[in-house]
Amino acid sequence: MANSTLPCPSGTMTPRIIVHGGAGNISHATLPHPSTLPYRHALRRILRETSALFTKDPHIAAHVAAAHAVSLFENDPLFNAGRGAVFTTAGTNELEASLMVSRGKHKRGVGAMLVTTVKNPILLCRELLERGEALDGGGAGAHVQLSGPQVEQLAHEWGCEVVDTDYFWTKRRWEEHRKGLQRGKGAVVSEDMEALGDEEEVDELGKGRDGDPSWNGKEYLPQGTVGCVVMDSFGTIAVATSTGGLTNKLPGRIGDTPTLGAGFWAEQWLEDFASSMPYQARTSAAASPLDRLSRGDITGVLSDCLPSLASADASPPMPQEKLSNYSDTKRRHAVGLSGTGNGDSFLRVAAARTAAAMCRFSSPNLPLRTALKRVAGPGGELQQSAEERWCKTGEGEGGIIGIELRGDKSSVLYDMNCGGMFRAWVDEEGKERVAVFADEDGREDYDLSES
């Protein structure tokens, strides 16, 4: 098993949760506050229902909780996953989902793509991950990515709930699709889906396109992938992600959501404790002042004579008792990330794995917060990948949520390079936070009580 030598704590850590419901050209102008309320209600409900799993069973596995959260997104037509997913140019729905854990499963991560009849693709991914413990992979072999008829056949055999293709249809998404086709000049709509488009159906938002955050008045840029990152009481991190893809994508297009390392990633490793501290803090105390000066440790030399001048930024050694589950020189470092935005851009830069690799292989090890900023923040790798097409096509736009565990300290994090990302999380004090725009931190006092 990958990473089988890593220690597993005894289930005493406080679970952490963060979810996202899509990112893109969301702004106060394109999405007035009243139009954000349905999203805020949904985010809080999904966060709360997922948190309740840990109240019922404090030791529930991270991947079970993460998959549950995303299944709730898939059932909500507000979001671009499951029911309410966007259409291809052929007027069909092709769904994608993925699930990955930092440790504990042989396959570690799985992706399902070109799914057309499975009600909850994320629950199919859970089956792929869990059945992978069997020698025959539960019928899926050692494969971690499967698509189309083969993965749908497995879904039937495993008892996943299947539906007719018109289950995923909603009037709101169909109108977005048809308007996109008009701009596309000549794309073909299948006859059966055209017939559905003539049926009367209530718009779940009640506002049609007026409240859609991806519409900027010139071009529709749907980037509504949903996801969840969870850390359980054992310190295992799981990432679940699901999407319908881009509006009017070509049939057969595979995005970042089911592709390991692009739209999602989770891993853990043993980190040299000394390598995670600033250079000055690692300098041997036995070194002579002259040697320390030659290495640039001026602060260290001065602090011997004037202790008050010691750098306030130097990280003190972790107390010995916090290393008791590991060793005197090693500690566990784990990360989990889920992305949302322009999937082709995430694919081009292998966004999620790139951020994780920055943490793991940099020296000294970077915190995930810094890595997220360099990949998904303003001016980061995603934005740079769009080059001259930035702000013209939607390329490069997106955000990433994540959880990081270093030793016994966990952090819930996110970053984005666009106007907003639907997100919700439980903070260090156990309080629920819900946010939409980039310039809010989830502490705003909105009335989200159910009417």
TAWO-V229096 format. One record per backbone hydrogen bond with DSSP energy under -1.0 kcal/mol. NH is the residue of the N-H (numbers start at 1). CO is the residue of the C=O. E is the energy in kcal/mol with one decimal. If there is no record, write none. Layout:
nh:NH co:CO e:E
nh:NH co:CO e:E
This chain:
nh:4 co:1 e:-1.6
nh:6 co:3 e:-1.6
nh:13 co:233 e:-2.5
nh:16 co:231 e:-1.9
nh:18 co:229 e:-1.8
nh:19 co:424 e:-2.9
nh:20 co:227 e:-2.5
nh:21 co:422 e:-2.4
nh:23 co:223 e:-2.3
nh:24 co:420 e:-1.6
nh:26 co:24 e:-2.6
nh:31 co:27 e:-2.1
nh:35 co:32 e:-1.2
nh:36 co:33 e:-1.6
nh:40 co:36 e:-2.6
nh:41 co:37 e:-2.9
nh:42 co:38 e:-2.1
nh:43 co:39 e:-2.9
nh:44 co:40 e:-2.4
nh:45 co:41 e:-2.5
nh:46 co:42 e:-2.6
nh:47 co:43 e:-2.5
nh:48 co:44 e:-2.8
nh:49 co:45 e:-2.7
nh:50 co:46 e:-1.9
nh:51 co:47 e:-2.5
nh:52 co:48 e:-1.9
nh:53 co:50 e:-1.0
nh:54 co:51 e:-1.0
nh:55 co:51 e:-1.0
nh:56 co:52 e:-2.1
nh:57 co:53 e:-2.4
nh:60 co:57 e:-2.0
nh:65 co:61 e:-1.8
nh:66 co:62 e:-2.7
nh:67 co:63 e:-2.1
nh:68 co:64 e:-1.9
nh:69 co:65 e:-2.3
nh:70 co:66 e:-2.1
nh:71 co:67 e:-2.1
nh:72 co:68 e:-1.6
nh:73 co:69 e:-1.4
nh:74 co:70 e:-2.5
nh:75 co:71 e:-1.2
nh:76 co:73 e:-1.4
nh:79 co:76 e:-1.9
nh:81 co:79 e:-1.8
nh:83 co:74 e:-1.8
nh:84 co:168 e:-1.9
nh:85 co:82 e:-1.9
nh:88 co:92 e:-2.7
nh:89 co:249 e:-2.1
nh:91 co:88 e:-1.9
nh:95 co:115 e:-3.0
nh:96 co:243 e:-2.4
nh:97 co:112 e:-2.3
nh:98 co:241 e:-2.4
nh:99 co:110 e:-2.0
nh:100 co:239 e:-2.2
nh:101 co:108 e:-2.9
nh:102 co:237 e:-2.4
nh:109 co:107 e:-3.6
nh:110 co:99 e:-2.5
nh:111 co:144 e:-2.5
nh:112 co:97 e:-2.6
nh:113 co:146 e:-1.8
nh:115 co:95 e:-2.2
nh:119 co:161 e:-2.3
nh:123 co:120 e:-1.1
nh:124 co:120 e:-1.2
nh:125 co:121 e:-1.9
nh:126 co:122 e:-1.7
nh:127 co:123 e:-1.7
nh:128 co:124 e:-2.2
nh:129 co:125 e:-2.4
nh:130 co:126 e:-2.8
nh:131 co:127 e:-2.8
nh:133 co:130 e:-1.5
nh:134 co:131 e:-1.5
nh:137 co:134 e:-2.0
nh:139 co:136 e:-1.6
nh:140 co:137 e:-1.5
nh:141 co:136 e:-2.0
nh:143 co:140 e:-1.3
nh:146 co:111 e:-2.0
nh:148 co:113 e:-1.8
nh:152 co:148 e:-2.0
nh:153 co:149 e:-2.3
nh:154 co:150 e:-1.8
nh:155 co:151 e:-1.8
nh:156 co:152 e:-2.0
nh:157 co:153 e:-2.3
nh:158 co:154 e:-2.5
nh:159 co:156 e:-1.1
nh:160 co:155 e:-2.4
nh:163 co:117 e:-3.0
nh:167 co:164 e:-2.0
nh:168 co:165 e:-1.1
nh:174 co:170 e:-2.3
nh:175 co:171 e:-2.3
nh:176 co:172 e:-1.8
nh:177 co:173 e:-2.5
nh:178 co:174 e:-2.6
nh:179 co:175 e:-2.3
nh:180 co:176 e:-2.0
nh:181 co:177 e:-2.0
nh:182 co:178 e:-2.0
nh:183 co:179 e:-1.5
nh:184 co:180 e:-1.7
nh:185 co:181 e:-1.1
nh:190 co:90 e:-1.1
nh:194 co:190 e:-1.9
nh:195 co:191 e:-1.9
nh:196 co:192 e:-1.5
nh:197 co:193 e:-1.8
nh:198 co:195 e:-1.2
nh:199 co:196 e:-1.5
nh:210 co:207 e:-1.4
nh:212 co:209 e:-1.8
nh:215 co:212 e:-1.2
nh:221 co:214 e:-2.0
nh:226 co:242 e:-2.6
nh:227 co:20 e:-2.3
nh:228 co:240 e:-2.5
nh:229 co:18 e:-2.7
nh:230 co:238 e:-2.5
nh:231 co:16 e:-2.4
nh:232 co:236 e:-2.3
nh:235 co:232 e:-1.8
nh:238 co:230 e:-2.8
nh:239 co:100 e:-2.8
nh:240 co:228 e:-2.6
nh:241 co:98 e:-2.1
nh:242 co:226 e:-2.4
nh:243 co:96 e:-2.4
nh:244 co:80 e:-1.4
nh:248 co:87 e:-3.0
nh:249 co:246 e:-1.6
nh:253 co:250 e:-2.0
nh:259 co:256 e:-1.3
nh:261 co:264 e:-1.9
nh:262 co:259 e:-2.1
nh:263 co:256 e:-1.6
nh:263 co:259 e:-1.0
nh:265 co:337 e:-2.0
nh:267 co:335 e:-2.1
nh:269 co:333 e:-2.2
nh:271 co:331 e:-3.5
nh:273 co:329 e:-3.9
nh:276 co:273 e:-1.1
nh:277 co:274 e:-1.5
nh:282 co:279 e:-1.1
nh:287 co:284 e:-1.1
nh:292 co:288 e:-2.6
nh:293 co:289 e:-2.3
nh:294 co:290 e:-2.1
nh:295 co:291 e:-1.1
nh:296 co:293 e:-1.6
nh:297 co:292 e:-2.8
nh:298 co:296 e:-1.6
nh:301 co:297 e:-1.7
nh:302 co:298 e:-2.6
nh:303 co:299 e:-2.4
nh:306 co:302 e:-3.7
nh:309 co:306 e:-2.6
nh:310 co:307 e:-1.9
nh:322 co:319 e:-1.5
nh:323 co:320 e:-1.7
nh:326 co:323 e:-2.1
nh:327 co:330 e:-1.1
nh:331 co:271 e:-1.9
nh:333 co:269 e:-2.6
nh:334 co:405 e:-2.8
nh:335 co:267 e:-2.6
nh:336 co:403 e:-1.7
nh:337 co:265 e:-3.1
nh:338 co:401 e:-2.1
nh:339 co:263 e:-3.0
nh:340 co:399 e:-2.4
nh:342 co:397 e:-2.9
nh:346 co:342 e:-1.5
nh:347 co:343 e:-2.3
nh:348 co:344 e:-2.0
nh:349 co:345 e:-1.4
nh:351 co:346 e:-1.9
nh:352 co:262 e:-1.8
nh:353 co:261 e:-2.5
nh:354 co:350 e:-2.6
nh:355 co:351 e:-2.1
nh:356 co:352 e:-2.1
nh:357 co:353 e:-3.0
nh:358 co:354 e:-1.9
nh:359 co:355 e:-1.3
nh:360 co:356 e:-2.2
nh:361 co:357 e:-2.8
nh:371 co:367 e:-1.7
nh:372 co:368 e:-3.0
nh:373 co:369 e:-1.7
nh:374 co:370 e:-1.9
nh:375 co:371 e:-1.5
nh:376 co:372 e:-3.1
nh:377 co:372 e:-1.0
nh:380 co:377 e:-2.5
nh:381 co:374 e:-2.2
nh:382 co:375 e:-2.5
nh:384 co:380 e:-2.7
nh:385 co:381 e:-1.8
nh:386 co:383 e:-1.3
nh:387 co:384 e:-1.1
nh:389 co:386 e:-2.3
nh:390 co:387 e:-1.5
nh:392 co:389 e:-2.2
nh:393 co:389 e:-1.5
nh:397 co:394 e:-1.5
nh:399 co:340 e:-2.7
nh:400 co:415 e:-2.5
nh:401 co:338 e:-2.5
nh:402 co:413 e:-2.5
nh:403 co:336 e:-1.9
nh:404 co:411 e:-2.3
nh:405 co:334 e:-3.0
nh:406 co:409 e:-2.6
nh:407 co:332 e:-3.4
nh:409 co:406 e:-2.0
nh:411 co:404 e:-2.3
nh:413 co:402 e:-3.0
nh:415 co:400 e:-1.9
nh:417 co:398 e:-2.1
nh:420 co:24 e:-1.0
nh:421 co:436 e:-2.4
nh:422 co:22 e:-2.3
nh:423 co:435 e:-2.4
nh:424 co:19 e:-1.9
nh:425 co:433 e:-2.2
nh:426 co:17 e:-1.7
nh:427 co:431 e:-2.6
nh:430 co:427 e:-2.1
nh:433 co:425 e:-3.0
nh:435 co:423 e:-2.6
nh:438 co:419 e:-2.6
nh:440 co:437 e:-1.3
nh:446 co:444 e:-1.6
nh:448 co:446 e:-1.1
